[in-house]
């Protein structure tokens, strides 16, 4: 949907702005940064159950790659090259 595409674009913008400064870039930091830039952001308004669903949709759309770190329960996020 156009709303979901808008949310995916926002994730890509945040990952793009952070990935040069953070290695690894954790999904929790992406979420914090997105909420800092847009305090009212809520992924549920865009049709996603939670932030991980939003990240997984971004990965399925080919925008980012996700790598789960089971010990942290957190994903490493990178822009798809």
C-alpha positions as CSV (number, residue, x, y, z in Angstrom):
1,X,0.0,0.0,0.0
2,X,1.2,3.6,-0.4
3,X,1.2,4.0,3.4
4,X,3.4,1.0,3.8
5,X,5.7,2.2,1.1
6,X,6.0,5.5,3.0
7,X,7.1,3.7,6.1
8,X,9.6,1.6,4.2
9,X,11.1,4.8,2.7
10,X,11.5,6.2,6.2
11,X,13.4,3.1,7.3
12,X,15.7,3.3,4.3
13,X,16.4,7.0,5.0
14,X,17.3,6.3,8.6
15,X,19.5,3.2,7.8
16,X,21.2,5.3,5.0
17,X,22.0,8.1,7.5
18,X,23.3,5.8,10.2
19,X,25.1,2.9,8.5
20,X,28.4,4.8,7.9
21,X,28.7,5.6,11.6
22,X,27.6,2.3,13.1
23,X,28.9,-1.2,12.5
24,X,26.9,-3.2,13.2
25,X,23.8,-1.1,12.9
26,X,21.2,-2.7,15.2
27,X,17.5,-2.6,14.5
28,X,16.9,-1.1,18.0
29,X,19.0,1.9,17.0
30,X,17.1,2.3,13.7
31,X,13.8,2.4,15.7
32,X,15.1,4.9,18.3
33,X,16.5,7.1,15.5
34,X,13.3,7.0,13.5
35,X,11.3,8.0,16.6
36,X,13.7,10.8,17.3
37,X,13.3,12.2,13.8
38,X,9.6,11.7,13.8
39,X,8.3,11.4,17.5
40,X,4.8,10.4,16.5
41,X,5.9,7.5,14.3
42,X,4.0,4.3,15.0
43,X,4.5,1.3,12.6
44,X,1.0,0.1,13.4
45,X,-0.5,3.1,11.6
46,X,1.2,1.9,8.5
47,X,-0.3,-1.6,8.8
48,X,2.6,-3.4,10.5
49,X,2.1,-5.4,13.8
50,X,5.5,-4.3,15.1
51,X,8.8,-2.8,14.1
52,X,10.3,-6.2,13.2
53,X,7.5,-6.7,10.7
54,X,8.3,-3.3,9.1
55,X,12.0,-4.3,8.9
56,X,11.2,-7.7,7.4
57,X,9.0,-6.0,4.8
58,X,11.9,-3.7,3.9
59,X,14.1,-6.8,3.5
60,X,11.5,-8.6,1.4
61,X,11.2,-5.5,-0.8
62,X,15.0,-5.6,-1.4
63,X,15.8,-2.4,0.5
64,X,17.8,-3.8,3.4
65,X,19.4,-7.0,4.6
66,X,18.7,-8.4,8.1
67,X,20.9,-10.7,10.2
68,X,19.5,-11.9,13.5
69,X,21.9,-12.1,16.4
70,X,20.2,-14.7,18.6
71,X,22.2,-13.8,21.7
72,X,20.9,-10.2,21.6
73,X,17.5,-10.9,20.1
74,X,18.2,-8.0,17.7
75,X,18.8,-7.7,14.0
76,X,21.9,-6.2,12.2
77,X,20.5,-4.0,9.5
78,X,22.3,-2.9,6.3
79,X,21.2,-1.3,3.1
80,X,21.0,-3.8,0.3
81,X,23.9,-3.1,-2.1
